[in-house]
Amino acid sequence: MKCRNGRRVALAAAAALAGLAACTSSGSSDKPEGARRTSSASHAALLLAERSTDRAESARVRSTTVIGTQLSLTADGALGWGQGLTGTLTITYTGGTTAETMRALGSTSMEARYLSDAYYAHMGDTFAEKAGGKHWIRYAYDDLADLGGGATFGDQMRNTTPNQSVRLLLDSEDVREVGEEKVDGRATTHYSGTVVVGEVADARLRKQLQQAGVITETVDIWVDDRDLLVKKIDKGRTATGELTQTAYYSDYGVKVSTRRPPPDDTEDFSNLLQQQGGSAF
């Protein structure tokens, strides 16, 4: 199968999802809760929001992500995180060099399915024409070191949860309650703060952000009367440019069911790499 252009689509899709994961990934903290900064009423409320959001285990998600001139995209769907990451998102490229690459290759929107060992991207008919009729690419988390991000990216994808921004705010020295605000017609409390990456308690998260070149990040979240995250905005600077992600969460506890695509309609990303001598670029 000769599919250099198809492989370029695969790499562009992976880069887009890497950007998405970099904004939303999480891991469990290696620092006891008692060691976190929980002296203020705001921090106490954030601890409740972190626990409640984590325990909900699923939600509907819609988000926008912008990374400098490289990428802008929207994502819409449902994710579960009770037993590892599962779910389905529709991802649409709306701007940046990655979107231009995808547009030139006939694919500006795709379905992404997340399972415990890999995520799958539906690349469309143009890709299938160059890939032996196969529409899906399988990205095994353990193989994503070939993208140049090491195991960190795989960890990001496996550990994505909405309460990441809440965890970041728990490490902010200046977290504050902004006030009561309506979000999508729901009463919420708005919290804001600046996070110094070098002081993030979660060692894995700190390493991920540092590898992306992030030094500080501003975080705003909106929490409803059930202590659930309704909206979040993350802003920071990465090695590839300014990063902004806005996400909305609803229907917590929604049933999430994700099926693995048919094997005979799926190409493995590692095979695409091998066809080009094992190089991701």
C-alpha positions in Angstrom: 0.0 0.0 0.0 1.6 3.3 -1.1 0.0 6.1 0.8 2.4 8.9 1.6 -0.4 11.4 1.3 -2.6 9.2 3.5 0.2 9.0 6.0 0.3 12.8 6.0 -3.4 12.9 6.9 -2.7 10.4 9.7 0.0 12.6 11.1 -2.1 15.7 10.9 -4.9 14.0 12.7 -2.6 12.7 15.4 -1.1 16.2 15.9 -4.6 17.6 16.2 -5.6 15.1 18.8 -2.3 15.6 20.6 -3.1 19.3 20.9 -6.6 18.4 22.2 -5.2 16.0 24.8 -2.5 18.4 25.9 -5.3 20.7 27.0 -7.4 18.2 28.8 -5.2 15.4 30.1 -4.8 14.4 33.7 -3.3 11.9 36.1 -3.6 11.1 39.8 -1.5 13.3 42.0 1.5 12.0 43.9 1.0 14.6 46.6 -1.4 14.0 49.4 -4.5 16.2 49.5 -3.4 17.5 52.9 -0.3 18.9 51.3 -2.2 21.0 48.8 -3.1 24.6 49.3 -6.6 24.3 50.8 -6.7 27.1 53.3 -9.2 29.3 51.5 -13.0 28.8 51.0 -12.3 28.8 47.3 -9.9 25.8 47.6 -12.4 24.0 49.7 -15.1 24.5 47.0 -12.6 23.3 44.4 -11.9 20.1 46.2 -15.6 19.3 46.2 -15.8 20.1 42.5 -12.8 17.9 41.7 -14.3 14.9 43.6 -17.8 15.4 42.3 -16.7 15.7 38.7 -14.4 12.7 38.9 -17.0 10.5 40.5 -19.6 11.4 37.8 -17.5 9.2 35.4 -19.0 10.6 32.1 -20.3 13.7 30.4 -21.2 15.3 27.2 -18.4 17.6 26.0 -18.1 20.4 23.4 -14.9 22.4 23.1 -12.8 24.7 21.0 -9.0 24.5 20.9 -6.5 27.0 19.4 -2.7 26.5 19.4 -0.9 29.4 17.8 -1.0 29.4 14.0 -0.7 25.6 14.0 -4.2 24.5 14.8 -7.8 25.4 15.7 -10.5 22.8 16.1 -13.8 22.0 17.7 -14.9 18.8 19.4 -18.3 17.5 20.3 -19.4 14.2 21.8 -19.4 12.2 25.0 -16.6 10.8 27.1 -16.4 8.4 30.0 -13.5 8.0 32.4 -14.7 5.5 35.1 -12.7 2.6 33.7 -10.2 4.3 31.5 -11.0 6.7 28.7 -13.9 5.8 26.4 -16.1 7.8 24.2 -16.7 9.3 20.8 -16.0 12.9 19.6 -16.6 14.6 16.3 -13.5 16.8 15.6 -13.6 19.6 13.0 -10.5 21.5 11.9 -11.4 25.2 11.6 -8.1 26.9 11.0 -4.3 26.8 11.2 -1.7 24.9 9.2 -3.0 21.6 10.3 -6.5 22.4 8.9 -4.9 23.5 5.6 -3.2 20.2 5.3 -6.3 18.3 6.1 -8.4 20.4 3.7 -5.9 19.8 0.9 -6.2 16.1 1.5 -10.0 16.1 1.6 -10.7 15.7 5.3 -11.6 18.6 7.6 -13.8 16.7 10.0 -13.5 13.2 11.5 -15.0 10.9 14.2 -12.6 9.9 17.0 -13.3 6.8 19.1 -11.5 6.4 22.4 -10.9 3.0 23.9 -8.7 1.7 26.7 -5.7 0.7 24.5 -6.0 3.1 21.5 -8.0 5.8 19.8 -9.4 5.5 16.3 -9.8 8.2 13.7 -12.2 8.0 10.8 -10.4 9.7 7.9 -13.0 9.6 5.1 -13.0 8.4 1.5 -10.0 10.4 0.3 -7.8 8.6 2.8 -9.4 5.3 2.0 -8.5 5.7 -1.7 -4.9 5.9 -0.7 -5.0 3.2 2.0 -6.4 0.1 0.4 -10.0 1.1 1.0 -9.5 1.5 4.8 -11.3 4.4 6.4 -10.0 4.2 10.0 -6.6 4.7 11.6 -5.8 3.0 14.9 -3.3 4.9 17.2 -2.1 2.6 20.0 -1.2 4.7 23.0 2.0 2.7 23.4 3.0 3.5 19.8 2.7 7.2 20.0 6.3 7.7 21.0 6.8 7.7 17.2 5.2 11.2 17.1 8.1 12.6 19.0 6.2 13.1 22.3 7.3 9.9 24.0 5.0 8.0 26.4 3.7 11.2 27.7 1.2 11.7 24.9 -0.1 8.1 25.4 -0.5 8.9 29.1 -2.4 12.1 28.2 -4.9 10.3 26.0 -5.4 7.6 28.5 -6.0 9.9 31.5 -8.3 12.6 30.0 -10.9 13.9 32.4 -12.9 17.2 32.7 -11.6 17.9 36.2 -8.1 18.6 35.0 -8.6 22.3 35.2 -9.9 22.0 38.8 -6.8 20.1 39.7 -4.6 22.8 38.2 -6.5 25.6 40.2 -5.8 23.7 43.4 -2.1 24.5 42.8 -2.7 28.2 42.2 -1.5 30.7 44.7 -4.0 33.4 43.6 -7.1 31.4 43.0 -10.2 33.5 43.7 -14.0 33.4 43.4 -15.0 35.8 40.7 -18.7 35.6 41.3 -22.0 34.1 40.3 -22.7 33.8 36.6 -25.1 32.0 34.2 -23.6 29.4 31.8 -26.0 27.9 29.2 -28.9 29.0 31.5 -27.4 27.3 34.6 -26.4 29.1 37.8 -22.7 28.7 38.4 -19.8 30.1 40.5 -16.8 31.3 38.5 -13.3 30.7 39.9 -10.0 32.0 38.3 -6.3 31.6 39.0 -2.8 31.5 37.5 -0.8 28.2 37.8 3.0 28.2 37.8 3.8 24.9 36.1 6.9 24.2 38.2 4.7 24.2 41.3 2.1 21.7 40.0 1.7 18.9 42.6 0.9 16.2 40.1 4.3 15.0 38.9 3.1 13.5 35.6 1.0 16.5 34.7 3.9 18.9 35.6 6.2 16.9 33.3 3.6 17.0 30.5 3.2 20.7 30.7 7.0 21.3 31.0 7.7 19.2 27.9 5.1 21.3 26.0 7.1 24.4 27.0 4.4 25.8 29.3 5.6 28.0 32.1 2.4 29.5 33.4 -1.2 28.8 32.7 -4.3 30.8 33.5 -7.4 28.8 34.4 -11.1 29.8 34.7 -13.8 27.4 35.7 -17.5 27.6 36.3 -19.1 25.1 38.8 -22.8 24.5 39.3 -24.8 23.9 42.6 -24.0 20.1 42.3 -20.3 20.9 42.5 -19.9 19.8 38.8 -17.7 21.5 36.3 -19.9 23.3 33.7 -17.3 25.3 31.7 -13.5 25.9 31.7 -11.1 28.1 29.9 -7.3 27.2 29.9 -4.8 29.7 28.5 -1.0 29.2 28.2 2.0 29.4 26.0 3.5 26.2 24.5 6.5 25.6 22.3 4.2 25.9 19.2 2.4 29.1 20.2 -0.3 30.5 22.4 -2.8 27.8 23.6 -6.5 28.5 24.5 -9.1 25.9 25.1 -12.7 26.5 26.1 -14.9 23.5 27.0 -18.5 23.0 28.2 -19.7 19.9 30.1 -23.3 18.7 30.5 -25.4 15.5 31.1 -23.0 14.1 33.7 -23.5 10.3 34.1 -24.6 9.9 30.5 -24.2 6.4 29.2 -21.1 6.1 27.0 -20.8 3.1 24.6 -17.9 2.9 22.1 -17.4 0.2 19.6 -14.1 -0.8 18.0 -14.2 -0.1 14.2 -14.1 -3.2 11.9 -10.6 -4.6 11.6 -10.8 -4.9 7.9 -11.6 -1.2 7.6 -8.8 -0.1 9.9 -5.1 0.6 9.3 -2.6 0.8 12.1 -0.6 4.0 12.4 2.5 2.0 13.2 2.2 0.3 9.8 2.1 3.7 8.1 5.3 4.7 9.9 7.1 1.5 8.9 6.2 2.1 5.2 8.3 5.3 5.5 11.2 3.8 7.3 9.8 4.3 10.8 10.1 8.1 10.7 7.1 10.1 11.9 8.1 13.1 9.8 
